[in-house]
Amino acid sequence: DDDDDDDDDDEKEERNSLDAAKGAKTDGESKEEEKKPYRVNREEMEEKLKRAKELARSEIRLSQWDRYGFAKLDLDKELAPFGDDLMRRHCDQMTAEEFVRDFEQPCRPCVIQGLLKNWPAYQTWSICEIASRYPEARLKCGEDDDGYKVRLALGHFGEYARTQKDDSPLYVFDADFGDDGKVTQPLLQDFSVPHYFNEDLFKMCGEDKRPPYRWLLLGPRRSGSSIHIDPLATSAWNSVIRGRKLWALFPPGTPKSIVKPPGWMERKDREAVDWFLFHLPKIRETAPSHMKPITCVTYPGDTIYVPGNWWHTVLNLDDTVAVTQNFCSTTCFPAVWAETVTGRTKLSRRWLRRLKEQRPDLYAVAQNVAGTGNGLVTAEEHIEQLLADRKAKKERKKANKRHRKELKDSERSGRSRA
């Protein structure tokens, strides 16, 4: 379907990406590698790190990355008590049906233990091990001011993670590591989707058309992800392989003004570590009881389930390695469909055709909510109308741009004749 590209801007071409590392691959077990420094060109590494930092956080000077001295803090003491507000279940004591009944249908987050015991990744992965296995692989560690990816070679990133003292370090959060042709694709063989999350209706759209959904996370201590809601109302699972992650979650409907208080929004450093240190205590005191944050720590071997439309933020308490995926199941389909129709309209057109063929029950759901849900338009008609409206808007924008250019040319021509 050549007309089914993403409806807004396609993923931007990479710009300002960083060169590959020339760090040498080391041998030995992961425990030995943890003690062994990388054999990298220090001067080259510092230059690449400097460039990555300048691009990823242009709002602060290079000299300010460690200005607060957070590396000297004992985060366990500063943030205690962490709280452990989420229900925990061991996978041996919960069926898939019980998960749907107890957590997915009521839209309740939880922590599931024991899912990683047979993963090769759980036995071998660490930042150091992955970096030494793929030292020249360049993975995303941020975005520049225009939304383009900033990449860094893993050989350089591994040494950076081992030695950094930054307040909020660079954080590898890469969605492309498992793509065809990527040198890091073999990492996909080291883990598997937990059986609770096997159903993912976006698979119908095809691997090359569906939204980004799978990430490798390499997080040095004090790195993290700022408060956000996952796109398209999708749910997510996040499995911790190394280190600990501190989570704060807010239920759907919590106002943005609570999770992103003005005092935090006014700061240049709107990073996860700042939020946890300076704003979480205030939010705990002032938020209404039904909107107070739910906090927990996920440990190696833990998998957290985050339902759609839950605000959440994460702080890496240690050097961490994790994998995460977003998905759409039958349970959350109505909410995800509604978001996809308006947010990724061409994708929804492709998806609707697949639903009609493979899931007529969900195709009927899409028909029932089309337009205003009054049955006057079909889902197909609703999608085509949205696309037509968007095309007309773009044409008006182009016409206005041409008109402004013609006026400027006319004024310039008049001045020239005068």
ChimeraX attribute file (.defattr): number of C-alpha atoms within 10 A of each C-alpha:
attribute: neighborCount
match mode: 1-to-1
recipient: residues
	/A:1	6
	/A:2	4
	/A:3	10
	/A:4	16
	/A:5	17
	/A:6	17
	/A:7	16
	/A:8	11
	/A:9	7
	/A:10	8
	/A:11	11
	/A:12	10
	/A:13	9
	/A:14	13
	/A:15	14
	/A:16	15
	/A:17	20
	/A:18	19
	/A:19	14
	/A:20	18
	/A:21	22
	/A:22	17
	/A:23	23
	/A:24	16
	/A:25	16
	/A:26	16
	/A:27	11
	/A:28	10
	/A:29	10
	/A:30	18
	/A:31	12
	/A:32	11
	/A:33	17
	/A:34	14
	/A:35	10
	/A:36	12
	/A:37	13
	/A:38	23
	/A:39	15
	/A:40	17
	/A:41	14
	/A:42	13
	/A:43	8
	/A:44	15
	/A:45	21
	/A:46	13
	/A:47	10
	/A:48	22
	/A:49	19
	/A:50	12
	/A:51	17
	/A:52	25
	/A:53	21
	/A:54	16
	/A:55	21
	/A:56	20
	/A:57	18
	/A:58	12
	/A:59	11
	/A:60	13
	/A:61	10
	/A:62	14
	/A:63	7
	/A:64	11
	/A:65	17
	/A:66	15
	/A:67	12
	/A:68	13
	/A:69	12
	/A:70	17
	/A:71	16
	/A:72	9
	/A:73	11
	/A:74	10
	/A:75	18
	/A:76	10
	/A:77	9
	/A:78	11
	/A:79	15
	/A:80	8
	/A:81	10
	/A:82	16
	/A:83	14
	/A:84	14
	/A:85	15
	/A:86	16
	/A:87	12
	/A:88	15
	/A:89	15
	/A:90	13
	/A:91	18
	/A:92	10
	/A:93	9
	/A:94	13
	/A:95	13
	/A:96	13
	/A:97	10
	/A:98	12
	/A:99	17
	/A:100	16
	/A:101	12
	/A:102	15
	/A:103	16
	/A:104	22
	/A:105	13
	/A:106	11
	/A:107	21
	/A:108	17
	/A:109	25
	/A:110	22
	/A:111	22
	/A:112	26
	/A:113	21
	/A:114	14
	/A:115	19
	/A:116	23
	/A:117	11
	/A:118	12
	/A:119	16
	/A:120	14
	/A:121	22
	/A:122	20
	/A:123	14
	/A:124	15
	/A:125	20
	/A:126	24
	/A:127	28
	/A:128	27
	/A:129	22
	/A:130	21
	/A:131	24
	/A:132	25
	/A:133	18
	/A:134	18
	/A:135	25
	/A:136	21
	/A:137	21
	/A:138	26
	/A:139	26
	/A:140	25
	/A:141	23
	/A:142	22
	/A:143	20
	/A:144	18
	/A:145	12
	/A:146	9
	/A:147	14
	/A:148	19
	/A:149	24
	/A:150	24
	/A:151	28
	/A:152	28
	/A:153	25
	/A:154	28
	/A:155	30
	/A:156	29
	/A:157	28
	/A:158	23
	/A:159	21
	/A:160	19
	/A:161	20
	/A:162	17
	/A:163	10
	/A:164	16
	/A:165	19
	/A:166	21
	/A:167	23
	/A:168	25
	/A:169	22
	/A:170	27
	/A:171	22
	/A:172	26
	/A:173	22
	/A:174	21
	/A:175	17
	/A:176	17
	/A:177	22
	/A:178	18
	/A:179	14
	/A:180	10
	/A:181	8
	/A:182	12
	/A:183	15
	/A:184	18
	/A:185	13
	/A:186	12
	/A:187	15
	/A:188	13
	/A:189	11
	/A:190	14
	/A:191	15
	/A:192	15
	/A:193	15
	/A:194	14
	/A:195	11
	/A:196	19
	/A:197	19
	/A:198	13
	/A:199	13
	/A:200	14
	/A:201	17
	/A:202	21
	/A:203	15
	/A:204	17
	/A:205	20
	/A:206	11
	/A:207	12
	/A:208	10
	/A:209	17
	/A:210	19
	/A:211	18
	/A:212	15
	/A:213	16
	/A:214	20
	/A:215	19
	/A:216	21
	/A:217	24
	/A:218	31
	/A:219	28
	/A:220	30
	/A:221	28
	/A:222	26
	/A:223	26
	/A:224	27
	/A:225	17
	/A:226	19
	/A:227	20
	/A:228	17
	/A:229	20
	/A:230	17
	/A:231	17
	/A:232	22
	/A:233	23
	/A:234	26
	/A:235	25
	/A:236	20
	/A:237	23
	/A:238	20
	/A:239	28
	/A:240	22
	/A:241	25
	/A:242	24
	/A:243	20
	/A:244	22
	/A:245	27
	/A:246	21
	/A:247	23
	/A:248	22
	/A:249	24
	/A:250	23
	/A:251	20
	/A:252	14
	/A:253	10
	/A:254	18
	/A:255	13
	/A:256	12
	/A:257	9
	/A:258	18
	/A:259	25
	/A:260	18
	/A:261	16
	/A:262	11
	/A:263	9
	/A:264	16
	/A:265	11
	/A:266	10
	/A:267	10
	/A:268	10
	/A:269	17
	/A:270	15
	/A:271	21
	/A:272	19
	/A:273	26
	/A:274	20
	/A:275	21
	/A:276	22
	/A:277	14
	/A:278	13
	/A:279	17
	/A:280	17
	/A:281	13
	/A:282	13
	/A:283	18
	/A:284	14
	/A:285	10
	/A:286	11
	/A:287	14
	/A:288	12
	/A:289	9
	/A:290	9
	/A:291	19
	/A:292	20
	/A:293	24
	/A:294	18
	/A:295	19
	/A:296	22
	/A:297	21
	/A:298	22
	/A:299	19
	/A:300	19
	/A:301	20
	/A:302	25
	/A:303	25
	/A:304	23
	/A:305	22
	/A:306	25
	/A:307	27
	/A:308	26
	/A:309	22
	/A:310	22
	/A:311	23
	/A:312	21
	/A:313	24
	/A:314	24
	/A:315	27
	/A:316	27
	/A:317	21
	/A:318	17
	/A:319	20
	/A:320	24
	/A:321	26
	/A:322	27
	/A:323	21
	/A:324	20
	/A:325	18
	/A:326	24
	/A:327	25
	/A:328	24
	/A:329	17
	/A:330	14
	/A:331	13
	/A:332	18
	/A:333	20
	/A:334	17
	/A:335	15
	/A:336	21
	/A:337	23
	/A:338	17
	/A:339	17
	/A:340	20
	/A:341	22
	/A:342	15
	/A:343	16
	/A:344	19
	/A:345	23
	/A:346	22
	/A:347	21
	/A:348	26
	/A:349	22
	/A:350	19
	/A:351	24
	/A:352	25
	/A:353	16
	/A:354	18
	/A:355	19
	/A:356	14
	/A:357	9
	/A:358	12
	/A:359	15
	/A:360	14
	/A:361	11
	/A:362	17
	/A:363	18
	/A:364	14
	/A:365	14
	/A:366	23
	/A:367	19
	/A:368	17
	/A:369	18
	/A:370	21
	/A:371	20
	/A:372	10
	/A:373	13
	/A:374	11
	/A:375	12
	/A:376	12
	/A:377	16
	/A:378	17
	/A:379	24
	/A:380	16
	/A:381	14
	/A:382	20
	/A:383	21
	/A:384	15
	/A:385	13
	/A:386	16
	/A:387	17
	/A:388	12
	/A:389	12
	/A:390	15
	/A:391	12
	/A:392	12
	/A:393	12
	/A:394	12
	/A:395	12
	/A:396	12
	/A:397	12
	/A:398	12
	/A:399	12
	/A:400	12
	/A:401	11
	/A:402	12
	/A:403	12
	/A:404	12
	/A:405	12
	/A:406	12
	/A:407	11
	/A:408	12
	/A:409	12
	/A:410	12
	/A:411	11
	/A:412	11
	/A:413	11
	/A:414	10
	/A:415	9
	/A:416	8
	/A:417	6
	/A:418	5
